Amino acid sequence: MTLSFISCEENIPRNRPVLDYDATAITDEPQEEEPSSELTIERPSGAIIIQPNHCACQNAKPISLGNCEAICSEKNSGANPETRLLYFETQTTAEISATDIEDIWGFCNTLPRDGSLTASCSIEVKDEKGNTNTLAFEPEKGATSFSVEVGGLSEDETYRLSIVENNSGARSTTIQMRLISDLIEDNIGGPLALMPVNQYSCLFRTGVIDSTDGSFIIEDVNRFHFYFISATRPEPLKASSLQTVNCHDMELYGTTPINSPLLEETTNVFTVWNREDPRFYNLGGEGKLRVHELLEQNIRLQGQTLSSSLNLFFELEWPSGIDDGDTGVGSEEDEGVAETISNKLGYYMTPFIDSETYKAYCPTQQHYYSNSALFKAMREIIGIDTEGLYAAKQDNVCDFILIRETVLKKIWFYIEGGQHIQPTSDTVAGKKIQFYWPADPSSPYIKKSHQRVYTLKQGNEISCGSASVPDDSSGSSGSDGIRSNYPPHDKRIGCIPKLEN
């Protein structure tokens, strides 16, 4: 068999293209062009977030609204502390941090892929009327905290500020800032000064003169209580007054009147705020106590506002002794009738009312560290726990005593069904609250022969023409410091610094 072989070359077409296996496959679709490295990087808006803890400072003091005391205390310590600077912190989203831009420096500067574009930033400032101005802003690479001069901005006007890239118009989030004018300097500093109050009593005798021998026949004896501070210790009575009144222990010290010690003198029965602290004076000339001005300023610096002026502190004026006739110059005695005299003991604070329970309370550390702007402001100026101050009248005698909450709650009661019942915060309202005095906490519900019955009174129930309490003392304040006519549920007349026990 003869085998014929046909050459394979005969079946190969001539001039056919040669397939290059290293080349891209041929298709009928048009090829996409590669991105040009000359294209500009797009800068996103809203990808720079200015944090809310921004503060304007001068001389290490805040000059803008916001809670800035701590922040500013660490600022402006350089060569030019008078310069007004706005300090702020930023955060970037992934639209910046995960791209070629990387950070705020990249947002504000020309990058290799920006081509012919020149990038730069400024801080846009818009006032309340919509007028726009700019502040210079040149961030450092990798920085997230910045400061800019704001000396050209007006005080007491609110501004809106944003970081803006000048060519693209891309911008950060917006913050509001308001510079404060005429900041009050608290040159005293620290908590308000305190003043201890002392208590004593006088025995008043009523009777008739015996027509036969002129002796004084006693018909009744009543005890009255008085209060004084060290600067207002009462003078000794006249010897001629001892027939009807004595304010020292005659059994121990004889019949010559003395003023130390006084009868039943008890030191530091409660504490008030010292009226000689300069912050209890009208230093601004606007008819307002400096302490109220400082509290209002602190609240504004936290970025909060008040619907009306604060009115928290009131002077406590109370009977302090007997005027038995020392009057005109050159005369030793006066034949007039002895009268009680009053003195200003110091300042107390209005009670506060819980807006949910409508129960009265006095601020403590727990309140000072709450979210209330007022209580935060009080933390620096008051700083200590407070407690209630109460007034009580002796049954059938026009004798009022002042008693602090810590002592009162160990001895108070109301009578129901013939039983002494200790009141609670839930049961005290609407009850006739009483106690036996002098106090005996060991057995408070058993009346001893030397004790008298006293009944709590609201501030507007203090009468007899001797005690002086402000007309609105029966009102209260909310946690915003605004006065209310709602009376305290437990009849406290105010709040005072709390003693140790």
C-alpha distance (Angstrom), angle and dihedral (degrees) to the residues before:
residue distance angle dihedral
M1 . . .
T2 3.67 . .
L3 3.76 114.2 .
S4 3.79 116.9 -151.9
F5 3.80 118.3 -154.3
I6 3.79 120.3 -156.9
S7 3.74 116.3 -153.9
C8 3.78 113.9 -115.5
E9 3.74 89.7 -141.4
E10 3.80 89.7 73.9
N11 3.76 91.3 68.0
I12 3.79 96.2 49.4
P13 3.84 113.1 101.6
R14 3.72 114.7 -129.9
N15 3.83 126.6 -120.2
R16 3.82 93.8 17.3
P17 3.81 116.5 155.3
V18 3.71 118.6 -98.9
L19 3.80 115.9 -121.0
D20 3.80 112.8 -129.4
Y21 3.81 107.2 -152.0
D22 3.80 90.9 -161.5
A23 3.79 93.6 59.4
T24 3.81 129.3 86.4
A25 3.76 115.4 -91.0
I26 3.76 116.3 -94.6
T27 3.84 115.3 -115.2
D28 3.73 137.0 167.7
E29 3.91 92.5 -122.2
P30 3.84 119.5 95.8
Q31 3.79 115.1 -104.1
E32 3.90 119.1 -112.1
E33 3.75 115.7 -122.2
E34 3.78 118.0 -121.7
P35 3.84 114.7 -111.0
S36 3.72 111.7 -94.2
S37 3.76 115.6 -116.5
E38 3.81 86.3 -138.9
L39 3.84 94.6 70.1
T40 3.86 116.2 115.2
I41 3.82 120.4 -109.8
E42 3.81 110.5 -116.7
R43 3.81 113.4 -126.6
P44 3.82 113.0 -146.1
S45 3.81 125.8 -135.8
G46 3.80 119.4 -128.2
A47 3.79 93.3 22.1
I48 3.81 91.9 108.6
I49 3.80 110.4 68.6
I50 3.81 117.4 -162.7
Q51 3.80 107.4 -149.4
P52 3.84 119.4 -124.1
N53 3.83 94.7 -122.5
H54 3.81 93.8 83.7
C55 3.81 117.7 142.1
A56 3.79 137.2 -176.5
C57 3.80 112.3 -142.9
Q58 3.78 140.1 -175.1
N59 3.79 126.1 179.1
A60 3.82 88.7 -2.4
K61 3.83 89.1 -61.1
P62 3.81 128.0 111.9
I63 3.80 116.5 -106.7
S64 3.81 97.8 174.3
L65 3.77 135.9 64.0
G66 3.78 114.4 -89.4
N67 3.77 139.0 74.3
C68 3.80 93.3 -65.8
E69 3.81 108.2 139.8
A70 3.81 95.5 102.5
I71 3.81 94.9 40.5
C72 3.80 95.3 48.6
S73 3.80 93.5 45.2
E74 3.81 87.2 69.9
K75 3.81 95.8 44.6
N76 3.80 137.5 76.2
S77 3.79 93.0 32.6
G78 3.81 92.9 130.1
A79 3.78 132.8 91.9
N80 3.82 95.4 -65.6
P81 3.81 108.3 41.7
E82 3.84 90.5 159.4
T83 3.81 90.8 67.9
R84 3.78 113.6 107.6
L85 3.79 108.2 -130.1
L86 3.79 133.4 178.9
Y87 3.80 111.9 -143.6
F88 3.79 119.6 -160.8
E89 3.78 141.2 161.5
T90 3.79 128.6 -141.8
Q91 3.77 141.5 -158.8
T92 3.82 128.0 -162.6
T93 3.79 129.5 -146.5
A94 3.82 125.6 -134.0
E95 3.82 88.9 -91.4
I96 3.79 84.8 76.7
S97 3.80 107.8 18.5
A98 3.83 94.2 49.5
T99 3.81 95.8 45.7
D100 3.78 138.3 64.8
I101 3.82 88.6 -84.8
E102 3.84 90.6 66.6
D103 3.81 98.8 172.4
I104 3.80 145.1 1.3
W105 3.79 91.3 -76.2
G106 3.81 88.5 59.1
F107 3.80 89.8 46.7
C108 3.80 90.6 54.8
N109 3.81 101.9 37.5
T110 3.80 137.3 63.9
L111 3.81 112.2 -94.3
P112 3.84 128.1 -160.2
R113 3.81 92.6 -101.9
D114 3.81 93.4 49.0
G115 3.79 90.3 87.4
S116 3.78 111.6 -166.2
L117 3.82 93.4 -10.6
T118 3.78 117.2 112.8
A119 3.82 110.2 -151.5
S120 3.82 123.9 -156.2
C121 3.79 138.9 154.1
S122 3.77 140.0 -141.7
I123 3.78 134.5 175.1
E124 3.77 111.8 -106.7
V125 3.80 113.5 -143.6
K126 3.80 119.6 -164.6
D127 3.81 120.7 -173.0
E128 3.80 129.6 -150.1
K129 3.84 91.7 -86.1
G130 3.79 93.7 51.6
N131 3.80 95.7 -104.8
T132 3.79 111.7 147.8
N133 3.79 130.5 -144.6
T134 3.79 133.8 163.8
L135 3.79 137.4 -130.7
A136 3.79 124.1 -154.2
F137 3.79 113.9 -101.9
E138 3.82 124.8 -179.1
P139 3.82 110.4 163.8
E140 3.78 123.5 -158.6
K141 3.79 120.5 -121.9
G142 3.81 112.6 -86.9
A143 3.81 93.9 6.8
T144 3.81 121.8 137.4
S145 3.84 99.2 172.6
F146 3.80 120.7 66.6
S147 3.80 144.3 171.9
V148 3.80 131.0 -155.7
E149 3.79 132.1 -176.2
V150 3.80 114.4 -104.9
G151 3.79 99.1 176.1
G152 3.79 91.1 120.6
L153 3.79 94.8 59.0
S154 3.79 121.0 98.1
E155 3.78 123.6 -114.4
D156 3.79 122.9 -116.3
E157 3.81 92.5 24.3
T158 3.79 126.7 109.8
Y159 3.82 117.9 -127.0
R160 3.81 133.1 -169.9
L161 3.80 114.4 -142.8
S162 3.82 131.6 -166.4
I163 3.81 136.0 167.4
V164 3.83 107.2 -119.1
E165 3.81 130.1 -169.3
N166 3.79 100.5 -136.7
N167 3.83 100.3 -143.2
S168 3.80 103.1 40.1
G169 3.80 97.0 30.4
A170 3.81 90.5 -132.1
R171 3.77 110.7 153.2
S172 3.79 145.5 -171.5
T173 3.76 127.8 -119.7
T174 3.81 115.2 -72.2
I175 3.80 130.0 -110.8
Q176 3.80 131.5 -168.5
M177 3.79 123.1 -131.6
R178 3.79 132.5 -178.4
L179 3.79 122.9 -172.9
I180 3.80 115.9 -143.7
S181 3.79 122.3 -135.5
D182 3.80 128.4 -146.1
L183 3.78 98.4 12.2
I184 3.78 111.3 -160.3
E185 3.77 114.5 -123.9
D186 3.81 114.9 -139.6
N187 3.79 97.4 -145.7
I188 3.80 92.0 175.2
G189 3.79 96.6 50.9
G190 3.77 128.2 -179.3
P191 3.82 127.9 57.3
L192 3.80 121.5 -26.5
A193 3.80 115.4 -87.7
L194 3.81 117.5 -99.5
M195 3.79 132.8 -138.0
P196 3.84 126.1 -159.6
V197 3.81 116.7 -136.7
N198 3.81 123.5 -144.4
Q199 3.80 129.1 -151.6
Y200 3.80 132.5 -151.1
S201 3.78 138.1 157.2
C202 3.79 140.5 -133.1
L203 3.80 128.3 -152.4
F204 3.80 115.1 -132.4
R205 3.79 118.8 -161.5
T206 3.77 124.8 -161.9
G207 3.78 123.9 -167.3
V208 3.80 146.7 111.6
I209 3.79 136.5 -82.6
D210 3.80 114.1 -108.0
S211 3.80 106.2 -119.8
T212 3.78 92.5 -148.4
D213 3.79 103.2 53.1
G214 3.81 103.4 5.8
S215 3.79 93.6 -118.0
F216 3.80 121.7 147.4
I217 3.79 114.0 -109.7
I218 3.82 110.5 -155.1
E219 3.78 114.8 -138.2
D220 3.80 101.4 169.3
V221 3.81 140.0 4.6
N222 3.79 125.1 -157.0
R223 3.78 131.7 -179.1
F224 3.80 120.8 -136.2
H225 3.80 126.8 -170.3
F226 3.79 127.6 -137.0
Y227 3.80 136.3 -175.5
F228 3.78 133.0 -147.2
I229 3.78 142.8 163.9
S230 3.79 124.9 -135.7
A231 3.80 92.6 -92.3
T232 3.81 93.4 53.0
R233 3.81 103.3 44.1
P234 3.83 103.8 154.4
E235 3.79 122.1 -110.4
P236 3.82 120.3 -111.9
L237 3.79 115.4 -87.6
K238 3.78 121.2 -113.1
A239 3.79 116.5 -94.2
S240 3.79 89.7 -120.2
S241 3.81 90.1 61.5
L242 3.80 95.1 60.8
Q243 3.79 91.9 86.3
T244 3.81 90.5 70.3
V245 3.81 105.4 18.3
N246 3.78 139.2 21.7
C247 3.82 128.6 -179.5
H248 3.80 99.2 -175.4
D249 3.80 133.2 58.8
M250 3.81 103.5 -90.7
E251 3.82 92.8 -174.3
L252 3.80 91.0 60.4
Y253 3.81 102.2 31.4
G254 3.79 105.3 26.1
T255 3.78 131.1 -124.3
T256 3.79 98.3 -57.3
P257 3.82 104.8 103.9
I258 3.81 115.8 -116.0
N259 3.79 132.2 176.3
S260 3.80 99.7 -151.1
P261 2.90 120.1 86.8
L262 3.77 97.7 18.4
L263 3.78 123.9 -158.5
E264 3.82 110.1 -68.5
E265 3.79 89.2 -11.7
T266 3.80 110.8 -174.0
T267 3.77 119.4 -176.3
N268 3.78 125.0 -142.0
V269 3.80 97.9 6.7
F270 3.80 87.4 160.4
T271 3.79 138.7 -13.6
V272 3.79 132.8 -121.5
W273 3.78 132.7 -177.9
N274 3.79 113.2 -84.1
R275 3.80 110.4 -105.3
E276 3.82 89.3 -152.7
D277 3.80 91.3 67.7
P278 3.84 102.2 111.8
R279 3.79 90.0 -130.3
F280 3.81 88.9 70.9
Y281 3.81 90.2 64.1
N282 3.78 131.4 85.6
L283 3.81 94.4 -109.6
G284 3.79 95.1 157.3
G285 3.79 95.4 57.1
E286 3.80 92.4 -127.4
G287 3.80 98.2 107.2
K288 3.80 93.4 -102.0
L289 3.79 129.8 115.4
R290 3.79 112.2 -110.7
V291 3.82 90.1 -127.6
H292 3.81 89.5 61.4
E293 3.81 90.9 47.7
L294 3.81 91.1 51.5
L295 3.80 92.7 48.8
E296 3.81 92.2 48.8
Q297 3.80 91.0 48.2
N298 3.79 91.5 50.4
I299 3.80 90.2 51.0
R300 3.82 91.1 51.0
L301 3.80 90.7 48.6
Q302 3.81 87.2 57.3
G303 3.79 87.8 58.8
Q304 3.81 94.2 -106.6
T305 3.79 130.5 122.5
L306 3.80 135.1 -147.7
S307 3.79 125.3 -134.7
S308 3.81 90.2 -146.9
S309 3.80 140.4 1.2
L310 3.79 120.4 -70.5
N311 3.78 117.8 -107.4
L312 3.80 106.8 175.8
F313 3.80 107.1 134.0
F314 3.81 127.2 66.4
E315 3.78 133.2 178.4
L316 3.79 115.8 -108.5
E317 3.80 108.4 -139.5
W318 3.80 114.3 -179.3
P319 3.83 140.6 161.2
S320 3.79 107.7 -78.6
G321 3.79 104.9 174.2
I322 3.79 150.8 -44.3
D323 3.79 129.6 -57.3
D324 3.79 101.8 -154.3
G325 3.79 98.7 176.5
D326 3.82 115.7 -60.5
T327 3.79 101.9 142.0
G328 3.78 135.3 127.0
V329 3.79 126.2 43.9
G330 3.81 111.4 -93.0
S331 3.79 95.3 19.4
E332 3.78 121.3 101.6
E333 3.76 97.7 -163.8
D334 3.74 142.4 21.1
E335 3.76 123.8 -149.2
G336 3.81 91.7 -141.6
V337 3.79 124.5 116.6
A338 3.83 117.6 -86.4
E339 3.80 113.5 -103.1
T340 3.77 135.6 -171.4
I341 3.78 117.6 -107.4
S342 3.79 127.7 -154.4
N343 3.78 132.7 -144.6
K344 3.78 135.4 -169.9
L345 3.78 107.8 -106.2
G346 3.80 99.0 -175.2
Y347 3.78 139.3 -85.5
Y348 3.77 131.8 -44.7
M349 3.80 128.8 -175.4
T350 3.77 130.7 -118.9
P351 3.82 115.7 -104.2
F352 3.80 119.0 -107.9
I353 3.79 126.9 -128.6
D354 3.80 124.3 -142.7
S355 3.81 105.7 -125.3
E356 3.81 92.3 -143.3
T357 3.82 103.5 41.4
Y358 3.83 98.5 24.3
K359 3.78 89.0 -136.4
A360 3.78 121.6 141.1
Y361 3.78 121.7 -117.4
C362 3.79 141.4 164.5
P363 3.84 120.4 -127.5
T364 3.81 122.1 -99.4
Q365 3.80 135.2 175.8
Q366 3.80 88.9 -78.8
H367 3.80 89.4 63.1
Y368 3.81 94.5 43.2
Y369 3.81 89.5 58.8
S370 3.81 95.2 45.6
N371 3.81 126.8 100.4
S372 3.81 93.6 -95.2
A373 3.81 110.8 117.7
L374 3.81 90.4 -149.6
F375 3.80 94.5 52.5
K376 3.81 90.8 46.0
A377 3.81 88.0 54.2
M378 3.82 90.7 47.9
R379 3.81 90.6 53.2
E380 3.81 92.0 75.6
I381 3.81 99.1 37.4
I382 3.82 100.4 38.0
G383 3.77 102.5 17.7
I384 3.81 98.6 167.3
D385 3.79 134.1 86.5
T386 3.78 116.6 -93.1
E387 3.79 132.4 -152.9
G388 3.77 137.2 -164.3
L389 3.80 124.4 -82.2
Y390 3.81 116.4 -150.0
A391 3.80 135.4 -169.8
A392 3.80 122.6 -147.6
K393 3.80 133.3 -175.8
Q394 3.79 125.8 -142.2
D395 3.78 112.8 -118.9
N396 3.83 111.7 -99.1
V397 3.83 92.8 -4.3
C398 3.79 127.6 86.9
D399 3.80 92.6 -126.5
F400 3.79 119.1 128.3
I401 3.76 126.0 -169.2
L402 3.79 130.5 -169.0
I403 3.78 118.0 -134.8
R404 3.79 131.7 -180.0
E405 3.80 123.8 -127.8
T406 3.81 97.6 -111.4
V407 3.82 91.8 57.6
L408 3.80 96.4 38.0
K409 3.79 96.4 54.4
K410 3.80 90.9 57.9
I411 3.80 92.9 58.9
W412 3.82 110.8 22.4
F413 3.80 123.8 112.4
Y414 3.76 145.2 155.8
I415 3.78 124.5 -141.1
E416 3.77 119.9 -123.8
G417 3.78 125.0 165.1
G418 3.79 88.8 -3.7
Q419 3.81 91.3 -59.5
H420 3.81 130.2 116.8
I421 3.80 107.2 -123.3
Q422 3.77 124.4 -170.9
P423 3.82 108.7 -130.8
T424 3.77 124.2 -129.5
S425 3.77 130.5 -158.7
D426 3.80 87.6 -93.6
T427 3.82 97.9 47.4
V428 3.81 104.0 35.4
A429 3.82 97.2 82.9
G430 3.78 115.4 95.5
K431 3.81 94.4 10.4
K432 3.79 129.8 117.9
I433 3.79 97.8 -115.3
Q434 3.81 114.9 -158.5
F435 3.80 141.6 166.0
Y436 3.80 139.2 -174.8
W437 3.79 117.7 -110.1
P438 3.01 136.2 -119.4
A439 3.79 86.3 45.8
D440 3.79 121.5 -111.9
P441 3.83 106.8 -178.3
S442 3.82 91.4 179.0
S443 3.82 91.4 67.8
P444 3.80 106.9 6.7
Y445 3.82 96.9 165.1
I446 3.80 97.9 55.4
K447 3.80 113.1 82.7
K448 3.82 113.9 -139.9
S449 3.80 124.4 -154.4
H450 3.82 93.3 -105.8
Q451 3.80 94.1 49.8
R452 3.79 128.6 94.0
V453 3.81 129.6 -157.0
Y454 3.81 118.0 -109.9
T455 3.81 127.8 -172.2
L456 3.81 125.6 -154.9
K457 3.80 116.2 -113.7
Q458 3.79 133.8 -164.4
G459 3.77 116.2 -116.5
N460 3.80 91.5 -104.1
E461 3.83 90.7 51.6
I462 3.81 94.1 64.2
S463 3.78 104.3 108.6
C464 3.83 140.8 137.1
G465 3.80 88.0 110.9
S466 3.79 95.5 -93.8
A467 3.80 110.8 87.0
S468 3.77 122.2 65.9
V469 3.78 121.8 -151.9
P470 3.85 124.1 158.1
D471 3.80 113.3 -91.7
D472 3.81 91.2 -118.0
S473 3.80 95.4 47.2
S474 3.79 90.3 108.8
G475 3.79 89.1 64.6
S476 3.77 128.2 81.2
S477 3.80 144.3 -153.8
G478 3.78 134.7 -117.8
S479 3.79 123.5 -133.0
D480 3.81 87.1 -87.3
G481 3.81 90.1 62.4
I482 3.81 95.0 -117.5
R483 3.80 114.4 140.6
S484 3.79 120.7 -115.2
N485 3.79 131.1 -171.1
Y486 3.79 90.7 -136.6
P487 3.83 106.9 120.6
P488 3.83 121.3 -128.3
H489 3.80 109.4 -96.7
D490 3.84 92.9 -132.6
K491 3.85 96.8 41.6
R492 3.81 96.6 -112.4
I493 3.79 109.4 162.1
G494 3.79 96.0 -154.8
C495 3.78 150.0 -34.2
I496 3.81 125.7 -86.8
P497 3.82 135.5 178.7
K498 3.79 109.6 -74.2
L499 3.79 118.8 -118.9
E500 3.78 124.3 -140.2
N501 3.80 95.5 -98.8
